Amino acid sequence: MALSLDQLSYAYLLRGRDPYFSFGRRSILRYAVVSSSAQMTQINPRGPEPFEYIEYAKSDLASGNEHGYIDALGHAKRAVHLIMEALLKVWGLDTAYGKANFPDKLKIMQEMKAFPTRMIGHLNRKRNLVEHEYISVKNQEAADFVDIAEMFLLLSYPFIKHAVIGAYVGLENDDRCIEWKIAFPKREIHVSVVSSEKFIDTPIGRIHYNIGDKNKRSVQSVMPIKRINFKEWIPFLDFFVYFTRRSAVMLPVPDDRGHGFFISYHHSWFPDKRNG
């Protein structure tokens, strides 16, 4: 039985099935499927993790005095800056933007359309005013900023846990299987042609499937991820962020149970070594 577009849609992004997929910088793409992803198991090996700083901030708020409110703002900012460093690293941007000022880091996130950043910029400016202009901060204002920081972390963690950094793609008027990938540790974008004998011809063009590490690759182009050549690599990062974000917010595809609300039961079981 031949594969169908409906079957492929469980794993593939397909032109026409997702109205935002082949849009803007991604307009040349017909289909895409993940080839590699990146995860972080620890964000700050030298000290507290971002959510620990959020807990510190909440404790500071409970103090009921201005000293605590100022400290809360500082801890919220530390949490945001830590998660920003992690985001830059997972997409190979840490070398190019690691020493950039925070507004520039926010700007590159805006360019990749990762998530809303306006309120985070406001938090950063407020903390700078408290730190450098010595202004006071009120309880409600500090509490709002801590909430903003916590929401930003909640938005960011799916990107840290499963960031798409490579994909097999089909390009407009091109039947070859192409791979786009962030190559570590050099922080480069590699564009390769992948040997593939498994494909189907569809109304949106040829789609390759059952591709893996064993398929031979021929690197066609390499571009370093640097600030000076921003326009070269931003389409690739835009796509990787879109793919990651879509996976984070997409609901499961209905299965043979149909549409609805379902409960799944999970069991934890470990072999008892004492019994042999």
LUMMAR-226102 format. One record per atom (N, C-alpha, C, O): residue in one letter; x, y, z. Coordinates in steps of 0.1 Angstrom, whole numbers, plus 5000, padded with zeros to 4 digits. Layout:
<recs>
aXYZ;...
</recs>
This chain:
<recs>
m500849885000;m500050005000;m500950135000;m501850145008;a500650214991;a501550334989;a501250435000;a500150445005;l502250515004;l502150615014;l501250725009;l501150754997;s500550795018;s499650905014;s500151035021;s500851025031;l499651145017;l499951275023;l499451275037;l500051335047;d498251215039;d497651205053;d498551135062;d498751175074;q499151025058;q500050945066;q501351025070;q501851025081;l501851095060;l503051175062;l502851295071;l503751335078;s501651345071;s501351465079;s501451445094;s501551545101;y501651325099;y501851295113;y503251345117;y503451385128;a504251345108;a505551385111;a506151495102;a507051565107;y505551515091;y506051615081;y505251745082;y504051745085;l505951855079;l505251985076;l505051985061;l506051955053;l503852005056;l503551995042;l502852125037;l502052185044;r503352175026;r502752295020;r501252265017;r500852165012;g500452365021;g498952345019;g498252285031;g497152315034;r498952205039;r498352145051;r498552245063;r497652255072;d499652315064;d499952415074;d499952555067;d500952575060;p498952635070;p498952765062;p500052865065;p500252955057;y500852835076;y501952925079;y503352875076;y504352935078;f503352745071;f504652685069;f505452745057;f506552795060;s504852745045;s505552805034;s505252955033;s504552995023;f505753035042;f505353175043;f506553255046;f507453205054;g506653375041;g507853465043;g509153405039;g509253365028;r510053395049;r511353335046;r511353185042;r512253135037;r510253125045;r510052975043;r509252955030;r508852835027;s509053045021;s508253035010;s508752934999;s508052884991;i510052905000;i510652814990;i510452664994;i510852574987;l509952645006;l509852505011;l508552445008;l507452505008;r508652315004;r507452235001;r507052135012;r505852115015;y508052085018;y507851995030;y509051995038;y510152045034;a508951945051;a510051935060;a509751825070;a508651805074;v510851755074;v510751665085;v512051675093;v513151695088;v511951655107;v513151675115;v514151575113;v513851455111;s515451615112;s516551525111;s517351525124;s518051425127;s517351635132;s518151635144;s517551745153;s516951845149;s517751725166;s517251825176;s518251835187;s519151745188;a518151935195;a519051955206;a518351975219;a517252025219;q518951925230;q518351935243;q519351985253;q520551955251;m518952055264;m519852085275;m519352025287;m518152035291;t520251955295;t519851895307;t520151985319;t519651965330;q520952085317;q521252185328;q521552315321;q522352325311;i521052425326;i521252555320;i522352625327;i523152695321;n522452615340;n523552695348;n524252595357;n524052595369;p525252525352;p526052435360;p526752505372;p527152435382;r527052635371;r527752705381;r526952755392;r527452805402;g525652745391;g524752805401;g523352775399;g522952675393;p522452855405;p520952835404;p520452825390;p520952895381;e519452745388;e518752735375;e517752845374;e517352905385;p517252885362;p516352995361;p515152995370;p514753095376;f514452875371;f513252865380;f513652885394;f512752925402;e514852845398;e515252875412;e515353025415;e514953065426;y515853095405;y515853245407;y514453295408;y514153395415;i513453235401;i512053285402;i511553255416;i510853345422;e511953145422;e511453115435;e512153215445;e511453255455;y513353245443;y514053355451;y513253485450;y513053545460;a512853515438;a512153645436;a510753645444;a510353745450;k510053535443;k508753525450;k509053535465;k508153595472;s510053475470;s510353485485;s510653635488;s510253685499;d511453705479;d511753845481;d510453925482;d510354015490;l509453895473;l508253975473;l507453955486;l506854055491;a507653835493;a506953815505;a507453895517;a506853895528;s508653955515;s509254035526;s508454155530;s508454195541;g507754205520;g506854325523;g507554455524;g507054555529;n508854465520;n509554585520;n510254615507;n510354525498;e510654745505;e511254785492;e512554705489;e512854685478;h513254675500;h514554605498;h514154475491;h514854435481;g513154405495;g512754275489;g512254295475;g512554205467;y511554405472;y510954425459;y512154445449;y512054395438;i513154525453;i514254545445;i515054415442;i515454385431;d515254335452;d515854205451;d515054115442;d515654035434;a513754115443;a512854035434;a513054065420;a513153975411;l513154195417;l513354235403;l514754185398;l514854145386;g515754195406;g517054145402;g517053995399;g517653955390;h516353915408;h516353775406;h515553735393;h515953645386;a514453815391;a513653785379;a514553815366;a514453735357;k515353925367;k516153955356;k517253845354;k517553815342;r517853795365;r518853685363;r518253565357;r518853495348;a517053535360;a516353415354;a516153435339;a516453345331;v515753555335;v515553585321;v516853585313;v516953525302;h517953635319;h519253645312;h519753505311;h520453475301;l519653415321;l520053275320;l519353205309;l520053135301;i518053215308;i517353145297;i517653195284;i517653125274;m517953325283;m518353385270;m519653325265;m519853295254;e520653315274;e521953255271;e521753115266;e522453065257;a520853035272;a520552895268;a519952895254;a520352805246;l519052985251;l518452985238;l519453025227;l519452965217;l520353115230;l521353145221;l522253025218;l522652995206;k522552955228;k523452835227;k522852725219;k523452665210;v521552695221;v520852585215;v520752605200;v520652505193;w520752735195;w520652755181;w521952805175;w521952865165;g523052785182;g524352815177;g524652965176;g525553005168;l523953045184;l524053195183;l524953255194;l525253375195;d525453165203;d526153215215;d527453275212;d527953365219;t528153225202;t529453285198;t529253425192;t529953525195;a528153435183;a527953565176;a527253665186;a527553785184;y526453625195;y525653715203;y525853705218;y525253775226;g526753615222;g527053595236;g527453725244;g527053745255;k528253805237;k528653935244;k527854055239;k528154165243;a526854035232;a525954145228;a525154195240;a524954125249;n524654315239;n523854375250;n522454305249;n522154245239;f521754305260;f520454235261;f519454275250;f518854195244;p519354405247;p518354445237;p518754385223;p517754345216;d519954365220;d520354305207;d520054155208;d519654095197;k520154095219;k519753945220;k518253935219;k517753845212;l517454025224;l516054025222;l515654045208;l514753985202;k516454135201;k516154165187;k516354045178;k515554025169;i517353965181;i517553845172;i516453745175;i516053675166;m515953735187;m514753645190;m513553695183;m512753615178;q513353825182;q512253885174;q512353845160;q511353815153;e513553855154;e513853825140;e513453675137;e512953645126;m513753595147;m513453445145;m511953415148;m511553305147;k511253515154;k509853495157;k509653385167;k508653305167;a510553385177;a510553275187;a509353295197;a508553195199;f509153415202;f508053445212;f508053595214;f508953665210;p506953645220;p506853785223;p507953835232;p508253765242;t508553945229;t509653995237;t509454135243;t510354185251;r508354195240;r508254335244;r508254355259;r508954445264;m507454275266;m507454285280;m508754245287;m509054305298;i509454155281;i510754125287;i511754235285;i512554265294;g511654305274;g512454425272;g512054535283;g512954605288;h510854545286;h510354635296;h510954605310;h511354685318;l510954475313;l511554425326;l512954455327;l513454505337;n513654435316;n515154465316;n515454615318;n516354655325;r514654695311;r514754845313;r514454885327;r515154975332;k513454835333;k513154865346;k514254825356;k514554905365;r514754705354;r515854665363;r517054755362;r517754785371;n517354795349;n518454885347;n518255025354;n519155085359;l517055075354;l516755195361;l516955185376;l517455275382;v516455075381;v516655055396;v518155045399;v518555095409;e518854975390;e520254945393;e521155075391;e522155095398;h520855145380;h521755255376;h521255395379;h521955495380;e519955405380;e519355535383;e518855545397;e518355655402;y518855435405;y518555425419;y517055465422;y516755525432;i516155435413;i514755465415;i514155355424;i514755245425;s513055375430;s512355275438;s511355195430;s511055225418;v510955085436;v509954995429;v508954955439;v509254925451;k507654955434;k506554925443;k506254765443;k506654695434;n505554725453;n505154585454;n504554525442;n504954425437;q503454595438;q502654535426;q503454535414;q503354445406;e504254645412;e505154645400;e506154535400;e506354475390;a506754515411;a507754405412;a507054265410;a507654185403;a505854245416;a505154125414;a504854105399;a504853985394;d504454205392;d504054195378;d505354155370;d505254065361;f506454205373;f507654175366;f508054025369;f508553955360;v507953985381;v508253845384;v507353745376;v507753645371;d506053785375;d505153705367;d505553705352;d505453595346;i505953815347;i506353825333;i507553735331;i507653655321;a508553735340;a509753655339;a509353505340;a509953425332;e508453475349;e508053335350;e507353285337;e507653175332;m506553365331;m505853325319;m506853315307;m506653225299;f507853405307;f508853395297;f509653265298;f509853195288;l509953215310;l510553085312;l509652975307;l510152885301;l508352985311;l507452875306;l507352865291;l507252755285;l507452985284;l507452985270;l508752925264;l508752865254;s509852955271;s511152925266;s511552775268;s512252725259;y511152715278;y511652575282;y511352475271;y512152385269;p510152475264;p510052385253;p511152395242;p511452295236;f511652515240;f512752535230;f514052475236;f514852425228;i514252475249;i515452425255;i515352265255;i516452205254;k514152215257;k514052065258;k514051995245;k514351875244;h513652065234;h513551995221;h513652105210;h512552135204;a514752155207;a514952255197;a515352185184;a516252105183;v514552205174;v514852155160;v516152225155;v516152355154;i517152155152;i518352215146;i518752155133;i519852195127;g517952065128;g518252005115;g516951945109;g516151895116;a516851955096;a515651905089;a515951865075;a516751925068;y515251755070;y515251725056;y514151805050;y512951805054;v514451875039;v513451965033;v513351945018;v514251895011;g512251975012;g512051984998;g511852124994;g511152204999;l512652164984;l512652304979;l511852314966;l511652214959;e511452434964;e510652464952;e511452424939;e512652464938;n510752354930;n511352304917;n512652224919;n513552244911;d512752144930;d513952064932;d513451934938;d512951934949;d513751824931;d513351694936;d514251624945;d514051514950;r515451684948;r516451624956;r516051634971;r515251714975;c516651544979;c516451554994;c517551634999;c518751604998;i517151755005;i518151845011;i518051845026;i517051835032;e519251855032;e519251875047;e519852005050;e520852045046;w519052075059;w519552205065;w519852165080;w519152095087;k521052205085;k521452165098;k522452265104;k523252325097;i522252295117;i523252365125;i524352265129;i524052165136;a525652295125;a526752205128;a527452265140;a528052375140;f527552185151;f528352215163;f529652145162;f529652035156;p530652185168;p530752305176;p531152435169;p531352535175;k531252425156;k531752545148;k530652655146;k530952765142;r529452625150;r528352725148;r528252765134;r528452875130;e527952665125;e527752685111;e526452625106;e525952535113;i525952675095;i524752615088;i525352535077;i526152585069;h525052405077;h525452315066;h524152285057;h523152245062;v524352295044;v523352255035;v523852145027;v524852155020;s523152025027;s523651905021;s522651845012;s521451855015;v523051775002;v522251684994;v522351545000;v523451495002;v521251485003;v521151345009;v520751244999;v519751264993;s521451134999;s521051024990;s519850964995;s519750925007;s518750944987;s517550884991;s516850814980;s516650874969;e516450684982;e515750614972;e514250594976;e513550534968;k513950634988;k512550624992;k511850754990;k512150854997;f510850764981;f510050884979;f508750854973;f508550744967;i507850954974;i506550944967;i506351074959;i506851184964;d505751064948;d505351184940;d503951224944;d503051144943;t503851354947;t502551404952;t502251534945;t503051584937;p500951584947;p500651714940;p501551834944;p501651934937;i502251824956;i503151934960;i504651894956;i505551974960;g504851784949;g506151754944;g506651624951;g505951564959;r507851584948;r508451464954;r508751484969;r509351584973;i508351384977;i508651384991;i509451254995;i509051144992;h510651275001;h511451165005;h511151125019;h510751205027;y511250995022;y510950945035;y511950835039;y512750785030;n511850785051;n512750685056;n514250725054;n515050645049;i514550845059;i515950895057;i516550895071;i515850915081;g517850865072;g518550865085;g519950895084;g520450935073;d520750865094;d522150895095;d522950815085;d524050855081;k522450695081;k523150605072;k523150655057;k523950615049;n522250745054;n522150795041;n523350895038;n523750975047;k523950875027;k525150955024;k524751105021;k523751135016;r525751195025;r525451335024;r526651395016;r527751365017;s526251495008;s527251575001;s527051725005;s526051785000;v527951775012;v527751915017;v527952015005;v528952014998;q526852095003;q526852184992;q527352324996;q527952404988;s527052365008;s527452505012;s527552505028;s526852435035;v528452595032;v528652605047;v528652755049;v529352835042;m527952805060;m527952945063;m528152955078;m527352895086;p529053035083;p529253055097;p528153145102;p527553225095;i527753115115;i526653195121;i527353315128;i527853305140;k527453425121;k528153545126;k527153665124;k526353665116;r527353775132;r526553885131;r526753955117;r525754015112;i527953945111;i528254015099;i527453955087;i527154025077;n527053825088;n526353765076;n524953715081;n524453615076;f524353805089;f523053775094;f522053735083;f521253635085;k522053805072;k521053775061;k521153645055;k520253585049;e522353585056;e522553445050;e521953335059;e521353245053;w522053345072;w521653235080;w520253255087;w519653165092;i519753375087;i518453405094;i517353315088;i516453275095;p517253295074;p516153205070;p516153065076;p515153005078;f517353015078;f517452875084;f517052875098;f516252795103;l517452975106;l517152985120;l515653015122;l514952965130;d515153105113;d513653135113;d512853005111;d511852975118;f513352915102;f512652785100;f512752695112;f511752635116;f513952675117;f514152595129;f513252635141;f512652545147;v513252765143;v512352815154;v510952785151;v510152745160;y510452805139;y509052785135;y508752635137;y507652605143;f509652545133;f509352405134;f509352365149;f508452295153;t510252415157;t510252395172;t508952445178;t508352375186;r508652565175;r507452635181;r506152555177;r505252545186;r506052515165;r504852445160;r504752315168;r503652285172;s505852245170;s505752115178;s505352145192;s504652065198;a505752255198;a505452285212;a503952325214;a503452295224;v503352385204;v501952435206;v500952345199;v499752365201;m501352255190;m500452175182;m499852065191;m500551995198;l498452055190;l497851945197;l498051815190;l498351815178;p497851695197;p498051575190;p497051555179;p495951605179;v497451485168;v496551455157;v495551355161;v495951255168;p494251375159;p493251275162;p493551135157;p494051125145;d493451035165;d493750895160;d492350825159;d491350885156;d492450685159;d491250605157;d490150625167;d489050585165;r490450695178;r489450725188;r488650845184;r487550875190;g489050925174;g488351035170;g488751165177;g489751165184;h487951265176;h488251395183;h487651385197;h486651315200;g488351455206;g487851455220;g488851475230;g490051515227;f488451455242;f489351465254;f489551325260;f488651255263;f490851285261;f491151145265;f492151155277;f492951245278;i492051045285;i492951035296;i493850915294;i493350805291;s495150925296;s496050815295;s496650785308;s496850865317;y496850655310;y497450605323;y498850555321;y499150485311;h499750595330;h501150555328;h501550475341;h501050505352;h502450385338;h502950295349;h504450315350;h505150315340;s504950315362;s506350315365;s506750185370;s506250135380;w507650115363;w508049985367;w509549965366;w510150005355;f510249915376;f511649895375;f511949755380;f511349705390;p512849685374;p513249545378;p513849545392;p514649635395;d513449455400;d513949445414;d515249355413;d515149235412;k516349415414;k517649345413;k517849245425;k518649155424;r517149275436;r517349185447;r516749045444;r517148945451;n515849035435;n515348905431;n515948835419;n515448755412;g517248875417;g517948815406;g518148905394;g518748865384;
</recs>
